[in-house]
Amino acid sequence: MFLKSFGAACLIAASCFSTQAYSQVAVNTACDANNGLVIVSATDDGLYEETHGPENSIDGDLKADSRWSNQSQGAAKSLLLNLGAVQTVKAINIAWYKGDSRKAQFSIDVSGDGSEFESVVAERQSGGATLDYESYPINARQAQFVRINSNGNEANDWNSIVEVSISGCGEPVDKPAAPVITERKGRGVMGLRVDQAPGENFDLTGWYVTTPADDNADGKADSVYENELVAGWTDSRYFYTDLATGGMVFRSTPAGAKTSKNTNYTRTELRGMLRSGNESIETRLEGGIPNKNNWVFSSAPLSAQAKAGGVDGALKATLAVNQVTRLGKDYQVGRVIIGQIHAKDDEPIRLYYRKLPHHKYGSIYYAHEPAVGKEQWIEIIGSRADRGPNPDDGIALDEIFSYEIEVKGQQKDGVTVPMLYVKIIRDDGTEVSAEPLNMQNSGFSVEDDFMFFKAGAYSQNNSSPEPELDFDKVTFFKLDYSHSPVPEGPVSEGNGTAGNTAVAEQVVAPASIAASPGVIFDDSFADGNRDNGADQSDSNWWTTTNSSAVEVGNGYLGLVSGGSGRGIRTTFAPQTLAEGQKLVATFIFTTPETIGEDRDSAFRVGLYDKLGRAELEGDLSASSKKPNTAYDRLPGYMIDFDINLKDASAANIDIRKHKIDKQGRLLGTTKGYTRLGGGGDPYQFEPETTYTGTMSIQILANGVNIHGSLSKDGNVISEYSFIDEGSEINNYGMLAFHVNSKTFGSSKKADTPDNGLDFSNVTLVVRE
């Protein structure tokens, strides 16, 4: 029998295959066969994970990525399977996602009409021992619908099934040519959910919000702090989720309350909070003294940097302005501030969007209010004039665009100069940048000032005669900020060290996991790939210098460096080491036919904190001519090996600490490091010989112990340790290698002999 009525977006399978629609299907009450039955559709409640819809569970594909995933939210989630006709059901077979490493909680019901269900498998756990099908036989039942109710697993509350098959017998049924697709609910744009509060769609651990409400009647605008925001606080008047896009809406009406008597305008605006919910840290200190909730310029004194929560910073947002005021005084109409850097008293930048009532498009410009000197105005798109022409290249209401605001230090004549960079990115990728602004004489590079980011809708019109109807509304689709870390060690008065910001794609760095003893990865490159693929515990490998650095094949990873200095690295889940724990990297490599001579510190190995920088999860080029800011200021250590020095007795292992200054080279130079010490027995590298090296980091009560070693044929050739007293670097998420030019091999071309080192195994483990 051919089934005719398949909706393209059927939400509930029972409604697509009602008993009324298929009353002509005869019920086969007696059959002896036990064959695979056709499943014509698999549906759920529409809240499945993006790309992991229920149709994946019946597509015949046992790959893990072709699965159904739907998260329990206080109750089980159901996968409803429609057999297309009433059949004799004898067994339900389920291939669970990660079924060999965890047990899922589930039960199974069946129904003839999709309304009345009978339990056939009581609540139980899966076996947790196989990725193949687990079969759950039942006493034969007449059913058209099978419902699998899943309620999380041992690890989390996700319900994930790779594939389902049903055994039994009955009427022949044709499977539809195209799968029945469950319409996904709660889906907005850019991965946002329309059914979640802003604090559930966005990471707001580093923000608090102020609105024009005065619900406590104290005469001032109300504020809601980080922990309450993250818990899902929303306000349908001023701060809520857009039901069409999932965006975070900021609505500010001129009729509302203001933050203080000195403020002329109302706002619904987020304020950056580096303390991330730790309320034992004050929002700000009196006197303008920096604290761990706020940040400073890298041009500020080092003593001020040490007190702050970050140095320099970048704010990135994707948004649309939906409405601006249209009534009131000419110089106020249509303007709203959408992003800021606020200092103790002044504002290094207020970024404006302005659209006049008779204009089709809006302009973008900013104000720089220094602590010393006159305010400056910089136009980026269009004009800020009250009666200017319509900006043909302007931005319309509801048009999605992005902005980036960044402060970073630039070295000039031995002095760190704070530079302000502002960029607008249109939806088509077109970029418009303002000229970099030199803030050296703006008065912010002092001991008693600090910074914080702000974003939202800060109304700049208090003259509208219809303040409840004439308001500003801005919707954000992405919002994040990042900072460079504060300097470590003793501080002194004077001008600070240059700082670069690596812009992360999170508001704060992703939470590190407390390190547990065991293997993080053990990569023998058996699958012939450099990504985290088929091998049971392999890792991703990225280039540090250029794309020609990696050569990979079955059983080896080549660092191609014969005629050029090159580096590679791998990233892993950040590990926070406790006192006594040791992170040990072991690397087995074979030298090529040609070994260079008198190459000091030419083979380098490093372990670093990634600081949550998303761009580190991929290839990144860097050279002396084109340094990469993503490698700046990463806390960590390097060990390096000398290569066949003329004075063989001088060959040793050096240990170095990554400094906070700007080099952008990672392991490509030792200039960005402080040498802590060196030693060990002398050694020489031989051609076409296999060696084993190690680098370890152990957390001590009084600092960090860094150790390096080199072995051959199971015997240690040389080793050296150094204790960096007082160091608190206990978080690591990246391992890197670098070889200088003319050190190993004579060629720099891939897939040629004698072109660099070949790694046959790299392992990273945590030990107690």
Secondary structure, 3 states (H helix, E strand, C coil): CCCCCCCCCCCCHHHHCCCCCCCCCCCCCCCCCCEEECCCEEECCCCECCCCCHHHHHCCCCCCCCCEEEECCCCCEEEEEEEEEEEEEEEEEEEECCCCCCCEEEEEEEECCCCCCEEEEEEEECCCCCCCCEEEEEEEEEEEEEEEEEEEECCCCEEEEEEEEEEEECCCCCCCCCCCCCCCCCECCCCCECCCCHHHHCCCCCEEEECCCCCCCCCCCCEECHHHHHCCCCECCCEEECCCCCCEEEEECCCCCCCCCCCCCCEEEEEECCCCCCCCCCCCCHHHCCCCCCEECCCCCHHHHHHCCEEEEEEEEEEEEEECCCCCCCCCCCEEEEEEEEECCCEEEEEEEECCCCCCCEEEEEEEECCCCCCEEEEEECCCCCCCCCCCCCECCCCCEEEEEEEEEEEECCEEEEEEEEEEEECCCCEEECCCEECCCCCCCCCCCCEEEEEEEEECCCCCCCCCCCCEEEEEEEEEEEEECCCCCCCCCCCCCCCCCCCCCCCCCCCCEECCCEEEEEECCCCCCCCCCCCCCCCEEEECCCHHHEEEECCEEEEECCCCCEEEEEEEEEEECCCCCEEEEEEEEECCCCECCCEEEEEEEEEECCCCCHHHCCCCCCCCCCCCHHHCCCCEEEEEEEECCCCHHHCCEEEEEECCCCCCCCCCCCCCEEEEEEECCCCCCCCCCEEEEEEEEEEECCEEEEEEEEEECCEEEEEEEEEEECCCCCEEEEEEEEECCCCECCCCCCCCCCCEEEEEEEEEEEEC
